[in-house]
Amino acid sequence: MTGLAVQVVHVFTDPDGRFGNPLGIVDGRLVPPADRQRFAADLGDSETVYVDDPATGTLRIYSATGEMPFAGHPTVGAAAWLHATGHPVDTLHVPAGPIAVTRSDDLFSVRADTTWGSTWEWHHLDSPEAVLAADPTAYSGGHTYLWSWQGDAIRARAFAPAMGVVEDEATGSAVTQLTAQLGRDLHVIQGTGSHLYTTHEPPTHATVGGRVRLGGRRTITI
C-alpha cells in the first residue's frame, strides 16, 4: 500500500478567504479510471478532480456516486490550482467540452453551457431567513436548490442527496442555470457564506467564478 497525495483547495470563498467548498485535486496519472470513483467516495467531498494533463488542463470530475461531465466548483478550483502550480491555462478540457478560463484580480471564472450540470428542483422562497431555516434532513432524494433575494444578491442553499451530498456548500453549475432562468448577472451567497459571481451570456452560456483559497494536503491509501 502507498499513500496518494490529495491537494485541497476551497472554492468560492468570501472576500476574507472564509467558507468555500472544499475540493480534492489528484494527479490522475497515478489513479486508474476504475479506481477514481471509490477514492472520491473515500475523500468525502462533494467532488474530486483528477488532473490527467496539467499542461493542457485535461481533467475528470467524480462525485461519490459517479463521474460528472462538468461541474462548476471543481473547474474553478482546478483552474486556480493549475495557475498557482505553474500551469496557467486558458481552457480546461472535461468530458462535457472545452471550458474557457478567465482571471480578474483574485477571481477565477469558467464559461459553461447553462444546460450542463445536474437537474435541479428550484424553490424561490420569500426571504433569506426562510432559506437559512431549511432543514437538510427534509430532502431525501434528488437535487433541490433554495434561493431568495437578499438586496441585490441571492441567498441560497443546495441539497443533493442523489449524489451523496446532504448539503452542497457552493454549486457552480446550479448558479449558471439560475443565471439563465433570471436572465441577468448574479452574486450568490450560498451555504455557510460562500460567494459565487456569474455573468449571463445568452443565448446558451454563462460564466461562474469566485475566489479560491489553496489549502493543505491529505493522503489516502491506495
Order of alpha helices (4+ residues) and beta strands (2+ residues): beta-beta-alpha-beta-beta-beta-alpha-beta-beta-beta-beta-alpha-beta-beta-beta-alpha-beta-beta-beta
